[in-house]
Amino acid sequence: MTHEVIASTGIDAAGLAEDEYPLGTDMVLNIGPQHPSTHGVLRLKLVLDGERVVSAEPVIGYMHRGAEKLFEARDYRQITMLANRHDWLSAFSNELGVVLAVERMMGIAVPDRAVWLRTALAELNRVLNHLVFLGSYPLEIGALTPVFYAFREREKIQAVLEEASGGRIHYMYNRVGGLKEEVPLGWTRRTREAIGEVRKTLPDLDILIRRNEIFMARTVGIGVLPAEQAAAFGASGPVARASGLDFDLRRDEPYLAYGDLDVPVVTRTTGDCHARFECLLDQVYVSLDLAEACLAKVDQLSGPVNVRLPKLVKAPEGHTYAWTENPLGVNGYYLVSRGERTPWRLKLRTASYANVQALTTLLPGTLVPDLVSIMGSMLFVVGDVDK
């Protein structure tokens, strides 16, 4: 017989106290939907046999953003603000995907300087995203110190993005046709200096955690996601590459300036929590190199960073699909227009949504203490799930 336990009282729906359960009885336990227990307001409905998870059901929708419906009531300049917010750790990349879809629909050619600046900023945003997870993930399984190292590095990159865009989290720097404005004088030099400082001190975090015995005991061999299952669930980004899926849109279907760059793809084969952490960490080194290469190219280019648009922007009737390699994985943007100033439909395919689905396979058979290790390694933002 299965009972639901109300965690705050220790009494279940049948009136039994926790210590009155007969041996061998499965128990249904809700993790969440309060925010501190998960990466946002997510509920996990677990069936437990003792401390072992029998089944797990992610229950989503508690912080529904409604972005897809709101897109239909905003014009093409305004929807950038909505796209900016569903994954609050990847704001620049979210903006970018939407404006790329609109530009493709309208046949707009973006100036070269804007293309290379966008690529550099996208990689810097990737670094910022990854550093949050590299600091918070060890924190969730008991390691306090790494978060201080991660946020030390993050602040250096955050400062140059704030200087360019005026925002620390929601940048609002992309526009249909390019960027909001030119970067400040000397910005590329200061950004290269920030990248150099991060590259010099990032090994502190690497040495502290990558081969830490306690961290490895909590992550090696835990939460193994085979490549076939990763592909079946539509997982992408570091989660999929840690399982051996060698796929990265920046290399395989280049957009922006990635076709002119050599993009190394970080992969592992074990598919466990530690492999996902390593993919995330090593990707930071790659992104720093790519951003630096883009900045060198920007210094060689002159000209505008946007194109002049009519006062009223209307996309022609039709549809298009754009996808980008966001920090957490592949994001898709399916835009349908009826020739009006607002989208008729803009459907988001987010990486977080696909990654969360895999929890139904990963969690059964594991112990409750490993649940936190697995969830933290799956790299999702709940706003990105409940878009």
Secondary structure, DSSP 8 states (H G I E B T S, - for coil): --EEEETTTTEETTS-BGGG--TT--EEEEE-SSGGGTTSS-EEEEEEETTEEEEEEEE--TT---HHHHGGGS-TTTHHHHHTTSSTTSHHHHHHHHHHHHHHHHT----HHHHHHHHHHHHHHHHHHHHHHHHHHHHHTT--THHHHHHHHHHHHHHHHHHHHS-SS----EETTEESS---TTHHHHHHHHHHHHHHHHHHHHHHHTT-HHHHHHHTTSS---HHHHHHHT--HHHHHTTT----HHHHS--TTGGGS-------SS-SHHHHHHHHHHHHHHHHHHHHHHHHHHTT--S-SB----SS----SEEEEEEEEETTEEEEEEEEE-SSSS-SEEEEE-HHHHHHHTHHHHSTTSBHHHHHHHHHHT---HHHHT-
